[in-house]
């Protein structure tokens, strides 16, 4: 029997602040596209930095994305969070 412990909002926020990297998922040409990505969390906004390429093309076409963050200590002690949202391109002004 598995002991499943859901994280509360405070614990999720702490994990997001602690880890700083995850896997960004988007849809491209009808298929999921996932890549490792560093991120910065400020308040409730998640910022990622990337150069122009396949992922930016996919996010421009479909801004629905997810970011999966995990903290693994060993095979039994780990936790993860999936954050769903919409990508918005920010450029320097």
N, C-alpha and C positions, 0 to 999 in steps of 0.2 A: 504494500500500500504506500502510495506517495504522499508526502506531506507538502501540500502546495500552499505557499504563503504569498498572498498578493501584496505588492508594495503600495503604500499610501502616497499621496501627492508629495509630501515632504521628503520621503525616502527616494522617490523618483527624481525630484529636483536635485537632491544631494548627489545621486549617482551621475546625473548629467553634468554637474559641476566638476565632479571628481575625475571622470574618465577622459573626456576631451576628444575622443575619436569613436567612430562607429562605421556602419555600412549604410551608404545612401542608396536607396532603391527608387528607380523611376521606370517608366514604360517607354520603350523605343521599338518602333516597327512591330508593335503588337506583342512584344515579349518583355519580361522583366529584365532590367539592367541594374546590376548591383556592383558598387565599388567602394573600397575603403576610403574614408574621408575624415579629416580633422574638422572640428567645429568649435565655435565659441558661443557660449550661452550668456546672454545678457537679459535679465528679468525673465520674460517668458518667450523671448525671441532666440532662435538658433541661427547662427551665421556660419556659412561655409565659404571658403575661398577656393576657386578653381579657375583654370584657364579655359579658353574657348576650345570646345571639342565635342565629342559625341554626347557626353552627359548634358552639356548646355543646350545642344540641339534638341535632345529629347525633352528636357525640362521646358524649353520654349514651346514645343509642340503640345506638351501635356504637363502642366505645372503640379499635378498631384504627385507627391513624393512621400517616402517614409525614411526614417533614420532609425536604425537598430543599434543600440548601445549595449555592451555586455561587460561584465566584470567576472572573470573566472579565476577561482582560487585552485580548484581541482575538479575532478569529475563529478563530485557530489555537491560541492559548495560553489554555486554560481548564481548570478541573477542577470536579467536582461530587461530592456525596455524598448518598445517600438513606438516612435512618435510619428504620427501622420500629419501632413500639412500641405501647404501650397508653396512652391518655390516662387520667389520674386527676385528678379535680377536687379542688383544694385550696382551702380557704377560711380566712380569718383567724379566729383563735380569741380 
